[in-house]
Amino acid sequence: MKPVKVFRFGSISASVFENEIDTEGGAKSLLSVNLQRRYRDSGGQWKSNTSFTLAELPAAVEVLRRAMDYIATQPTDDATS
């Protein structure tokens, strides 16, 4: 599944995904966020991780804020999304 939007700050990214769920009232679309850090291992291969050092937390907060702002401006089926 491909993200609908990606926010990056340095090596940290927040990807927004659209997920369809079934409810009693029918199918509903929900947006969710995946937070990750990209890095190269000692062999030069790109890897990703979901843990962050203290120095990386400001970038993580920034991309999460951008993702939250994006999701908040998207039309939803109801206010609880």
Distance bins in CASP14 RR format, pairs under 12 A and 6 or more apart:
PFRMAT RR
TARGET T0000
AUTHOR 0000-0000-0000
RMODE 2
METHOD distances of the structure
MODEL  1
1 15 0 0 0 0 1 0 0 0 0 0 0
1 16 0 0 0 0 0 1 0 0 0 0 0
1 17 1 0 0 1 0 0 0 0 0 0 0
1 18 0 0 0 0 1 0 0 0 0 0 0
1 19 0 0 0 0 1 0 0 0 0 0 0
1 20 0 0 0 0 0 1 0 0 0 0 0
1 32 0 0 0 0 0 1 0 0 0 0 0
1 34 0 0 0 0 0 1 0 0 0 0 0
2 15 0 0 0 0 1 0 0 0 0 0 0
2 16 0 0 0 0 0 1 0 0 0 0 0
2 17 0 0 0 0 1 0 0 0 0 0 0
2 18 0 0 0 0 1 0 0 0 0 0 0
2 34 0 0 0 0 0 1 0 0 0 0 0
3 13 0 0 0 0 1 0 0 0 0 0 0
3 14 0 0 0 0 1 0 0 0 0 0 0
3 15 1 1 0 0 0 0 0 0 0 0 0
3 16 1 0 1 0 0 0 0 0 0 0 0
3 17 1 0 1 0 0 0 0 0 0 0 0
3 18 0 0 0 0 1 0 0 0 0 0 0
3 19 0 0 0 0 0 1 0 0 0 0 0
3 31 0 0 0 0 0 1 0 0 0 0 0
3 32 0 0 0 0 1 0 0 0 0 0 0
3 33 0 0 0 0 1 0 0 0 0 0 0
3 34 1 0 0 1 0 0 0 0 0 0 0
3 35 0 0 0 0 0 1 0 0 0 0 0
3 36 0 0 0 0 0 1 0 0 0 0 0
3 67 0 0 0 0 1 0 0 0 0 0 0
3 70 0 0 0 0 0 1 0 0 0 0 0
4 14 0 0 0 0 0 1 0 0 0 0 0
4 15 0 0 0 0 1 0 0 0 0 0 0
4 16 1 0 1 0 0 0 0 0 0 0 0
4 17 1 0 0 1 0 0 0 0 0 0 0
4 18 1 0 1 0 0 0 0 0 0 0 0
4 19 0 0 0 0 0 1 0 0 0 0 0
4 29 0 0 0 0 0 1 0 0 0 0 0
4 30 0 0 0 0 0 1 0 0 0 0 0
4 31 1 0 0 1 0 0 0 0 0 0 0
4 32 0 0 0 0 0 1 0 0 0 0 0
4 33 0 0 0 0 0 1 0 0 0 0 0
4 34 0 0 0 0 0 1 0 0 0 0 0
4 67 0 0 0 0 0 1 0 0 0 0 0
4 70 0 0 0 0 1 0 0 0 0 0 0
4 71 0 0 0 0 1 0 0 0 0 0 0
4 74 0 0 0 0 1 0 0 0 0 0 0
5 13 0 0 0 0 0 1 0 0 0 0 0
5 14 0 0 0 0 1 0 0 0 0 0 0
5 15 1 0 0 1 0 0 0 0 0 0 0
5 16 1 0 1 0 0 0 0 0 0 0 0
5 17 0 0 0 0 1 0 0 0 0 0 0
5 18 0 0 0 0 1 0 0 0 0 0 0
5 31 0 0 0 0 1 0 0 0 0 0 0
5 32 0 0 0 0 0 1 0 0 0 0 0
5 33 0 0 0 0 1 0 0 0 0 0 0
5 34 0 0 0 0 0 1 0 0 0 0 0
5 63 0 0 0 0 0 1 0 0 0 0 0
5 66 0 0 0 0 1 0 0 0 0 0 0
5 67 1 0 0 1 0 0 0 0 0 0 0
5 68 0 0 0 0 0 1 0 0 0 0 0
5 69 0 0 0 0 0 1 0 0 0 0 0
5 70 1 0 1 0 0 0 0 0 0 0 0
5 71 0 0 0 0 1 0 0 0 0 0 0
5 73 0 0 0 0 0 1 0 0 0 0 0
5 74 0 0 0 0 1 0 0 0 0 0 0
6 12 0 0 0 0 0 1 0 0 0 0 0
6 13 1 0 1 0 0 0 0 0 0 0 0
6 14 1 0 0 1 0 0 0 0 0 0 0
6 15 1 0 1 0 0 0 0 0 0 0 0
6 16 1 0 0 1 0 0 0 0 0 0 0
6 17 0 0 0 0 0 1 0 0 0 0 0
6 33 0 0 0 0 0 1 0 0 0 0 0
6 34 0 0 0 0 1 0 0 0 0 0 0
6 35 0 0 0 0 0 1 0 0 0 0 0
6 36 0 0 0 0 0 1 0 0 0 0 0
6 38 0 0 0 0 0 1 0 0 0 0 0
6 63 0 0 0 0 1 0 0 0 0 0 0
6 66 0 0 0 0 1 0 0 0 0 0 0
6 67 0 0 0 0 1 0 0 0 0 0 0
6 70 0 0 0 0 0 1 0 0 0 0 0
7 13 1 0 0 1 0 0 0 0 0 0 0
7 14 1 0 1 0 0 0 0 0 0 0 0
7 15 1 0 0 1 0 0 0 0 0 0 0
7 16 1 0 0 1 0 0 0 0 0 0 0
7 33 0 0 0 0 1 0 0 0 0 0 0
7 34 0 0 0 0 0 1 0 0 0 0 0
7 35 0 0 0 0 1 0 0 0 0 0 0
7 36 0 0 0 0 0 1 0 0 0 0 0
7 59 0 0 0 0 0 1 0 0 0 0 0
7 60 0 0 0 0 0 1 0 0 0 0 0
7 61 0 0 0 0 0 1 0 0 0 0 0
7 62 0 0 0 0 1 0 0 0 0 0 0
7 63 1 0 1 0 0 0 0 0 0 0 0
7 64 0 0 0 0 1 0 0 0 0 0 0
7 65 0 0 0 0 1 0 0 0 0 0 0
7 66 1 0 1 0 0 0 0 0 0 0 0
7 67 1 0 1 0 0 0 0 0 0 0 0
7 68 0 0 0 0 1 0 0 0 0 0 0
7 69 0 0 0 0 1 0 0 0 0 0 0
7 70 1 0 0 1 0 0 0 0 0 0 0
7 71 0 0 0 0 0 1 0 0 0 0 0
8 14 0 0 0 0 1 0 0 0 0 0 0
8 15 0 0 0 0 1 0 0 0 0 0 0
8 35 0 0 0 0 0 1 0 0 0 0 0
8 36 0 0 0 0 0 1 0 0 0 0 0
8 37 0 0 0 0 0 1 0 0 0 0 0
8 38 0 0 0 0 1 0 0 0 0 0 0
8 59 0 0 0 0 1 0 0 0 0 0 0
8 60 0 0 0 0 0 1 0 0 0 0 0
8 62 0 0 0 0 1 0 0 0 0 0 0
8 63 1 0 0 1 0 0 0 0 0 0 0
8 66 0 0 0 0 1 0 0 0 0 0 0
8 67 0 0 0 0 0 1 0 0 0 0 0
9 35 0 0 0 0 0 1 0 0 0 0 0
9 36 0 0 0 0 0 1 0 0 0 0 0
9 37 0 0 0 0 0 1 0 0 0 0 0
9 38 0 0 0 0 0 1 0 0 0 0 0
9 52 0 0 0 0 0 1 0 0 0 0 0
9 56 0 0 0 0 1 0 0 0 0 0 0
9 57 0 0 0 0 0 1 0 0 0 0 0
9 58 0 0 0 0 1 0 0 0 0 0 0
9 59 1 0 1 0 0 0 0 0 0 0 0
9 60 0 0 0 0 1 0 0 0 0 0 0
9 61 0 0 0 0 1 0 0 0 0 0 0
9 62 1 0 1 0 0 0 0 0 0 0 0
9 63 1 0 1 0 0 0 0 0 0 0 0
9 64 0 0 0 0 1 0 0 0 0 0 0
9 65 0 0 0 0 1 0 0 0 0 0 0
9 66 0 0 0 0 1 0 0 0 0 0 0
9 67 0 0 0 0 0 1 0 0 0 0 0
10 36 0 0 0 0 0 1 0 0 0 0 0
10 37 0 0 0 0 1 0 0 0 0 0 0
10 38 0 0 0 0 1 0 0 0 0 0 0
10 39 0 0 0 0 0 1 0 0 0 0 0
10 55 0 0 0 0 0 1 0 0 0 0 0
10 56 0 0 0 0 1 0 0 0 0 0 0
10 58 0 0 0 0 0 1 0 0 0 0 0
10 59 1 0 1 0 0 0 0 0 0 0 0
10 60 0 0 0 0 0 1 0 0 0 0 0
10 62 0 0 0 0 1 0 0 0 0 0 0
10 63 0 0 0 0 1 0 0 0 0 0 0
11 35 0 0 0 0 0 1 0 0 0 0 0
11 36 0 0 0 0 1 0 0 0 0 0 0
11 37 1 0 1 0 0 0 0 0 0 0 0
11 38 1 0 1 0 0 0 0 0 0 0 0
11 39 1 0 0 1 0 0 0 0 0 0 0
11 40 0 0 0 0 1 0 0 0 0 0 0
11 46 0 0 0 0 0 1 0 0 0 0 0
11 47 0 0 0 0 0 1 0 0 0 0 0
11 48 0 0 0 0 1 0 0 0 0 0 0
11 49 0 0 0 0 1 0 0 0 0 0 0
11 52 0 0 0 0 1 0 0 0 0 0 0
11 53 0 0 0 0 0 1 0 0 0 0 0
11 55 0 0 0 0 0 1 0 0 0 0 0
11 56 1 0 0 1 0 0 0 0 0 0 0
11 59 1 0 0 1 0 0 0 0 0 0 0
11 60 0 0 0 0 0 1 0 0 0 0 0
11 63 0 0 0 0 0 1 0 0 0 0 0
12 34 0 0 0 0 0 1 0 0 0 0 0
12 35 1 0 0 1 0 0 0 0 0 0 0
12 36 1 0 0 1 0 0 0 0 0 0 0
12 37 1 0 1 0 0 0 0 0 0 0 0
12 38 0 0 0 0 1 0 0 0 0 0 0
12 39 0 0 0 0 0 1 0 0 0 0 0
12 48 0 0 0 0 0 1 0 0 0 0 0
12 49 0 0 0 0 0 1 0 0 0 0 0
12 50 0 0 0 0 0 1 0 0 0 0 0
12 51 0 0 0 0 0 1 0 0 0 0 0
12 52 1 0 0 1 0 0 0 0 0 0 0
12 53 0 0 0 0 0 1 0 0 0 0 0
12 55 0 0 0 0 0 1 0 0 0 0 0
12 56 1 0 0 1 0 0 0 0 0 0 0
12 57 0 0 0 0 1 0 0 0 0 0 0
12 58 0 0 0 0 1 0 0 0 0 0 0
12 59 1 0 1 0 0 0 0 0 0 0 0
12 60 1 0 1 0 0 0 0 0 0 0 0
12 61 0 0 0 0 1 0 0 0 0 0 0
12 62 1 0 0 1 0 0 0 0 0 0 0
12 63 1 0 1 0 0 0 0 0 0 0 0
12 64 0 0 0 0 1 0 0 0 0 0 0
12 65 0 0 0 0 0 1 0 0 0 0 0
12 66 0 0 0 0 0 1 0 0 0 0 0
12 67 0 0 0 0 0 1 0 0 0 0 0
13 33 0 0 0 0 0 1 0 0 0 0 0
13 34 0 0 0 0 1 0 0 0 0 0 0
13 35 1 0 0 1 0 0 0 0 0 0 0
13 36 1 0 1 0 0 0 0 0 0 0 0
13 37 1 0 0 1 0 0 0 0 0 0 0
13 38 1 0 0 1 0 0 0 0 0 0 0
13 39 0 0 0 0 0 1 0 0 0 0 0
13 48 0 0 0 0 1 0 0 0 0 0 0
13 49 0 0 0 0 0 1 0 0 0 0 0
13 50 0 0 0 0 0 1 0 0 0 0 0
13 52 0 0 0 0 0 1 0 0 0 0 0
13 56 0 0 0 0 0 1 0 0 0 0 0
13 59 0 0 0 0 1 0 0 0 0 0 0
13 60 0 0 0 0 1 0 0 0 0 0 0
13 62 0 0 0 0 0 1 0 0 0 0 0
13 63 1 0 0 1 0 0 0 0 0 0 0
13 64 0 0 0 0 0 1 0 0 0 0 0
13 66 0 0 0 0 0 1 0 0 0 0 0
13 67 0 0 0 0 1 0 0 0 0 0 0
14 31 0 0 0 0 0 1 0 0 0 0 0
14 32 0 0 0 0 0 1 0 0 0 0 0
14 33 1 0 1 0 0 0 0 0 0 0 0
14 34 1 0 0 1 0 0 0 0 0 0 0
14 35 1 0 1 0 0 0 0 0 0 0 0
14 36 0 0 0 0 1 0 0 0 0 0 0
14 37 0 0 0 0 0 1 0 0 0 0 0
14 50 0 0 0 0 0 1 0 0 0 0 0
14 52 0 0 0 0 0 1 0 0 0 0 0
14 59 0 0 0 0 1 0 0 0 0 0 0
14 60 0 0 0 0 1 0 0 0 0 0 0
14 61 0 0 0 0 0 1 0 0 0 0 0
14 62 0 0 0 0 1 0 0 0 0 0 0
14 63 1 1 0 0 0 0 0 0 0 0 0
14 64 1 0 1 0 0 0 0 0 0 0 0
14 65 0 0 0 0 1 0 0 0 0 0 0
14 66 1 0 0 1 0 0 0 0 0 0 0
14 67 1 0 1 0 0 0 0 0 0 0 0
14 68 0 0 0 0 1 0 0 0 0 0 0
14 69 0 0 0 0 0 1 0 0 0 0 0
14 70 0 0 0 0 1 0 0 0 0 0 0
14 71 0 0 0 0 0 1 0 0 0 0 0
15 31 0 0 0 0 0 1 0 0 0 0 0
15 32 0 0 0 0 1 0 0 0 0 0 0
15 33 1 0 0 1 0 0 0 0 0 0 0
15 34 1 0 1 0 0 0 0 0 0 0 0
15 35 0 0 0 0 1 0 0 0 0 0 0
15 36 1 0 0 1 0 0 0 0 0 0 0
15 38 0 0 0 0 0 1 0 0 0 0 0
15 48 0 0 0 0 0 1 0 0 0 0 0
15 50 0 0 0 0 0 1 0 0 0 0 0
15 63 0 0 0 0 1 0 0 0 0 0 0
15 64 0 0 0 0 0 1 0 0 0 0 0
15 66 0 0 0 0 0 1 0 0 0 0 0
15 67 0 0 0 0 1 0 0 0 0 0 0
15 70 0 0 0 0 0 1 0 0 0 0 0
15 71 0 0 0 0 0 1 0 0 0 0 0
16 29 0 0 0 0 0 1 0 0 0 0 0
16 30 0 0 0 0 0 1 0 0 0 0 0
16 31 1 0 1 0 0 0 0 0 0 0 0
16 32 1 0 0 1 0 0 0 0 0 0 0
16 33 1 0 1 0 0 0 0 0 0 0 0
16 34 0 0 0 0 1 0 0 0 0 0 0
16 35 0 0 0 0 0 1 0 0 0 0 0
16 63 0 0 0 0 0 1 0 0 0 0 0
16 64 0 0 0 0 0 1 0 0 0 0 0
16 66 0 0 0 0 1 0 0 0 0 0 0
16 67 1 0 1 0 0 0 0 0 0 0 0
16 68 0 0 0 0 1 0 0 0 0 0 0
16 69 0 0 0 0 0 1 0 0 0 0 0
16 70 1 0 0 1 0 0 0 0 0 0 0
16 71 1 0 0 1 0 0 0 0 0 0 0
16 72 0 0 0 0 0 1 0 0 0 0 0
16 73 0 0 0 0 0 1 0 0 0 0 0
16 74 0 0 0 0 1 0 0 0 0 0 0
17 29 0 0 0 0 0 1 0 0 0 0 0
17 30 0 0 0 0 1 0 0 0 0 0 0
17 31 1 0 0 1 0 0 0 0 0 0 0
17 32 1 0 1 0 0 0 0 0 0 0 0
17 33 1 0 0 1 0 0 0 0 0 0 0
17 34 1 0 0 1 0 0 0 0 0 0 0
17 35 0 0 0 0 0 1 0 0 0 0 0
17 67 0 0 0 0 0 1 0 0 0 0 0
17 70 0 0 0 0 0 1 0 0 0 0 0
17 71 0 0 0 0 0 1 0 0 0 0 0
18 27 0 0 0 0 0 1 0 0 0 0 0
18 28 0 0 0 0 0 1 0 0 0 0 0
18 29 1 0 1 0 0 0 0 0 0 0 0
18 30 1 0 0 1 0 0 0 0 0 0 0
18 31 1 0 1 0 0 0 0 0 0 0 0
18 32 0 0 0 0 1 0 0 0 0 0 0
18 33 0 0 0 0 0 1 0 0 0 0 0
18 70 0 0 0 0 0 1 0 0 0 0 0
18 71 0 0 0 0 0 1 0 0 0 0 0
18 74 0 0 0 0 1 0 0 0 0 0 0
18 76 0 0 0 0 0 1 0 0 0 0 0
18 81 0 0 0 0 0 1 0 0 0 0 0
19 27 0 0 0 0 0 1 0 0 0 0 0
19 28 0 0 0 0 1 0 0 0 0 0 0
19 29 1 0 0 1 0 0 0 0 0 0 0
19 30 1 0 1 0 0 0 0 0 0 0 0
19 31 1 0 0 1 0 0 0 0 0 0 0
19 32 1 0 1 0 0 0 0 0 0 0 0
19 33 0 0 0 0 0 1 0 0 0 0 0
19 34 0 0 0 0 0 1 0 0 0 0 0
19 81 0 0 0 0 0 1 0 0 0 0 0
20 26 0 0 0 0 0 1 0 0 0 0 0
20 27 1 0 1 0 0 0 0 0 0 0 0
20 28 1 0 0 1 0 0 0 0 0 0 0
20 29 1 0 1 0 0 0 0 0 0 0 0
20 30 1 0 0 1 0 0 0 0 0 0 0
20 31 0 0 0 0 0 1 0 0 0 0 0
20 32 0 0 0 0 0 1 0 0 0 0 0
20 77 0 0 0 0 0 1 0 0 0 0 0
21 27 1 0 0 1 0 0 0 0 0 0 0
21 28 1 0 1 0 0 0 0 0 0 0 0
21 29 1 0 0 1 0 0 0 0 0 0 0
21 30 1 0 1 0 0 0 0 0 0 0 0
21 31 0 0 0 0 0 1 0 0 0 0 0
21 32 0 0 0 0 0 1 0 0 0 0 0
21 77 0 0 0 0 0 1 0 0 0 0 0
21 81 0 0 0 0 0 1 0 0 0 0 0
22 28 1 0 0 1 0 0 0 0 0 0 0
22 29 0 0 0 0 0 1 0 0 0 0 0
22 30 0 0 0 0 0 1 0 0 0 0 0
23 29 0 0 0 0 0 1 0 0 0 0 0
23 30 0 0 0 0 1 0 0 0 0 0 0
23 77 0 0 0 0 1 0 0 0 0 0 0
23 78 0 0 0 0 0 1 0 0 0 0 0
23 80 0 0 0 0 0 1 0 0 0 0 0
23 81 0 0 0 0 0 1 0 0 0 0 0
25 77 0 0 0 0 1 0 0 0 0 0 0
25 78 0 0 0 0 0 1 0 0 0 0 0
26 77 0 0 0 0 1 0 0 0 0 0 0
27 77 0 0 0 0 1 0 0 0 0 0 0
28 76 0 0 0 0 1 0 0 0 0 0 0
28 77 1 0 1 0 0 0 0 0 0 0 0
28 78 0 0 0 0 1 0 0 0 0 0 0
28 80 0 0 0 0 0 1 0 0 0 0 0
28 81 1 0 0 1 0 0 0 0 0 0 0
29 71 0 0 0 0 0 1 0 0 0 0 0
29 74 0 0 0 0 1 0 0 0 0 0 0
29 75 0 0 0 0 1 0 0 0 0 0 0
29 76 0 0 0 0 1 0 0 0 0 0 0
29 77 1 0 0 1 0 0 0 0 0 0 0
29 78 0 0 0 0 0 1 0 0 0 0 0
29 81 0 0 0 0 1 0 0 0 0 0 0
30 71 0 0 0 0 1 0 0 0 0 0 0
30 74 0 0 0 0 0 1 0 0 0 0 0
30 76 0 0 0 0 1 0 0 0 0 0 0
30 77 0 0 0 0 1 0 0 0 0 0 0
30 78 0 0 0 0 0 1 0 0 0 0 0
30 80 0 0 0 0 1 0 0 0 0 0 0
30 81 1 0 1 0 0 0 0 0 0 0 0
31 67 0 0 0 0 1 0 0 0 0 0 0
31 68 0 0 0 0 0 1 0 0 0 0 0
31 70 0 0 0 0 1 0 0 0 0 0 0
31 71 1 0 1 0 0 0 0 0 0 0 0
31 72 0 0 0 0 1 0 0 0 0 0 0
31 73 0 0 0 0 0 1 0 0 0 0 0
31 74 1 0 0 1 0 0 0 0 0 0 0
31 75 0 0 0 0 0 1 0 0 0 0 0
31 76 0 0 0 0 1 0 0 0 0 0 0
31 77 0 0 0 0 0 1 0 0 0 0 0
31 81 1 0 0 1 0 0 0 0 0 0 0
32 67 0 0 0 0 1 0 0 0 0 0 0
32 68 0 0 0 0 0 1 0 0 0 0 0
32 71 0 0 0 0 1 0 0 0 0 0 0
32 81 0 0 0 0 0 1 0 0 0 0 0
33 50 0 0 0 0 0 1 0 0 0 0 0
33 60 0 0 0 0 0 1 0 0 0 0 0
33 63 0 0 0 0 1 0 0 0 0 0 0
33 64 1 0 0 1 0 0 0 0 0 0 0
33 65 0 0 0 0 0 1 0 0 0 0 0
33 66 0 0 0 0 1 0 0 0 0 0 0
33 67 1 0 1 0 0 0 0 0 0 0 0
33 68 1 0 0 1 0 0 0 0 0 0 0
33 69 0 0 0 0 0 1 0 0 0 0 0
33 70 0 0 0 0 1 0 0 0 0 0 0
33 71 1 0 0 1 0 0 0 0 0 0 0
33 72 0 0 0 0 0 1 0 0 0 0 0
34 48 0 0 0 0 1 0 0 0 0 0 0
34 50 0 0 0 0 1 0 0 0 0 0 0
34 63 0 0 0 0 0 1 0 0 0 0 0
34 64 0 0 0 0 0 1 0 0 0 0 0
34 67 0 0 0 0 1 0 0 0 0 0 0
35 48 0 0 0 0 0 1 0 0 0 0 0
35 49 0 0 0 0 0 1 0 0 0 0 0
35 50 1 0 0 1 0 0 0 0 0 0 0
35 51 0 0 0 0 0 1 0 0 0 0 0
35 52 0 0 0 0 1 0 0 0 0 0 0
35 56 0 0 0 0 0 1 0 0 0 0 0
35 57 0 0 0 0 0 1 0 0 0 0 0
35 59 0 0 0 0 0 1 0 0 0 0 0
35 60 1 0 0 1 0 0 0 0 0 0 0
35 61 0 0 0 0 0 1 0 0 0 0 0
35 62 0 0 0 0 0 1 0 0 0 0 0
35 63 1 0 0 1 0 0 0 0 0 0 0
35 64 1 0 0 1 0 0 0 0 0 0 0
35 65 0 0 0 0 0 1 0 0 0 0 0
35 66 0 0 0 0 0 1 0 0 0 0 0
35 67 0 0 0 0 1 0 0 0 0 0 0
35 68 0 0 0 0 0 1 0 0 0 0 0
36 46 0 0 0 0 0 1 0 0 0 0 0
36 47 0 0 0 0 1 0 0 0 0 0 0
36 48 1 0 1 0 0 0 0 0 0 0 0
36 49 1 0 0 1 0 0 0 0 0 0 0
36 50 1 0 1 0 0 0 0 0 0 0 0
36 51 0 0 0 0 1 0 0 0 0 0 0
36 52 0 0 0 0 1 0 0 0 0 0 0
36 56 0 0 0 0 0 1 0 0 0 0 0
36 59 0 0 0 0 0 1 0 0 0 0 0
36 60 0 0 0 0 1 0 0 0 0 0 0
36 63 0 0 0 0 1 0 0 0 0 0 0
36 64 0 0 0 0 0 1 0 0 0 0 0
37 46 0 0 0 0 0 1 0 0 0 0 0
37 47 0 0 0 0 1 0 0 0 0 0 0
37 48 1 0 0 1 0 0 0 0 0 0 0
37 49 1 0 1 0 0 0 0 0 0 0 0
37 50 1 0 0 1 0 0 0 0 0 0 0
37 51 1 0 0 1 0 0 0 0 0 0 0
37 52 1 0 0 1 0 0 0 0 0 0 0
37 53 0 0 0 0 1 0 0 0 0 0 0
37 55 0 0 0 0 0 1 0 0 0 0 0
37 56 1 0 0 1 0 0 0 0 0 0 0
37 57 0 0 0 0 0 1 0 0 0 0 0
37 59 0 0 0 0 1 0 0 0 0 0 0
37 60 1 0 0 1 0 0 0 0 0 0 0
37 63 0 0 0 0 0 1 0 0 0 0 0
38 45 0 0 0 0 0 1 0 0 0 0 0
38 46 1 0 0 1 0 0 0 0 0 0 0
38 47 1 0 0 1 0 0 0 0 0 0 0
38 48 1 0 1 0 0 0 0 0 0 0 0
38 49 0 0 0 0 1 0 0 0 0 0 0
38 50 0 0 0 0 0 1 0 0 0 0 0
38 52 0 0 0 0 0 1 0 0 0 0 0
38 56 0 0 0 0 0 1 0 0 0 0 0
38 59 0 0 0 0 0 1 0 0 0 0 0
39 45 0 0 0 0 1 0 0 0 0 0 0
39 46 1 0 0 1 0 0 0 0 0 0 0
39 47 1 0 1 0 0 0 0 0 0 0 0
39 48 1 0 0 1 0 0 0 0 0 0 0
39 49 1 0 0 1 0 0 0 0 0 0 0
39 50 0 0 0 0 0 1 0 0 0 0 0
39 51 0 0 0 0 0 1 0 0 0 0 0
39 52 0 0 0 0 0 1 0 0 0 0 0
39 53 0 0 0 0 0 1 0 0 0 0 0
39 56 0 0 0 0 0 1 0 0 0 0 0
40 46 1 0 1 0 0 0 0 0 0 0 0
40 47 1 0 0 1 0 0 0 0 0 0 0
40 48 0 0 0 0 0 1 0 0 0 0 0
40 49 0 0 0 0 0 1 0 0 0 0 0
41 47 1 0 1 0 0 0 0 0 0 0 0
41 48 0 0 0 0 0 1 0 0 0 0 0
41 49 0 0 0 0 0 1 0 0 0 0 0
49 56 0 0 0 0 1 0 0 0 0 0 0
49 60 0 0 0 0 0 1 0 0 0 0 0
50 56 0 0 0 0 0 1 0 0 0 0 0
50 60 0 0 0 0 1 0 0 0 0 0 0
51 57 0 0 0 0 0 1 0 0 0 0 0
51 60 0 0 0 0 0 1 0 0 0 0 0
52 58 0 0 0 0 1 0 0 0 0 0 0
52 59 0 0 0 0 1 0 0 0 0 0 0
52 60 1 0 1 0 0 0 0 0 0 0 0
52 61 0 0 0 0 1 0 0 0 0 0 0
52 63 0 0 0 0 0 1 0 0 0 0 0
52 64 0 0 0 0 0 1 0 0 0 0 0
53 59 0 0 0 0 0 1 0 0 0 0 0
53 60 0 0 0 0 1 0 0 0 0 0 0
54 60 0 0 0 0 0 1 0 0 0 0 0
54 61 0 0 0 0 0 1 0 0 0 0 0
56 62 0 0 0 0 0 1 0 0 0 0 0
56 63 0 0 0 0 0 1 0 0 0 0 0
57 63 0 0 0 0 0 1 0 0 0 0 0
57 64 0 0 0 0 0 1 0 0 0 0 0
58 64 0 0 0 0 0 1 0 0 0 0 0
58 65 0 0 0 0 0 1 0 0 0 0 0
59 65 0 0 0 0 0 1 0 0 0 0 0
59 66 0 0 0 0 0 1 0 0 0 0 0
60 66 0 0 0 0 0 1 0 0 0 0 0
60 67 0 0 0 0 0 1 0 0 0 0 0
61 67 0 0 0 0 0 1 0 0 0 0 0
61 68 0 0 0 0 0 1 0 0 0 0 0
62 68 0 0 0 0 0 1 0 0 0 0 0
62 69 0 0 0 0 0 1 0 0 0 0 0
63 69 0 0 0 0 0 1 0 0 0 0 0
63 70 0 0 0 0 0 1 0 0 0 0 0
64 70 0 0 0 0 0 1 0 0 0 0 0
64 71 0 0 0 0 0 1 0 0 0 0 0
65 71 0 0 0 0 0 1 0 0 0 0 0
65 72 0 0 0 0 0 1 0 0 0 0 0
66 72 0 0 0 0 0 1 0 0 0 0 0
66 73 0 0 0 0 0 1 0 0 0 0 0
67 73 0 0 0 0 0 1 0 0 0 0 0
67 74 0 0 0 0 0 1 0 0 0 0 0
68 74 0 0 0 0 0 1 0 0 0 0 0
71 81 0 0 0 0 1 0 0 0 0 0 0
72 79 0 0 0 0 0 1 0 0 0 0 0
72 81 0 0 0 0 0 1 0 0 0 0 0
74 81 0 0 0 0 1 0 0 0 0 0 0
75 81 0 0 0 0 1 0 0 0 0 0 0
END
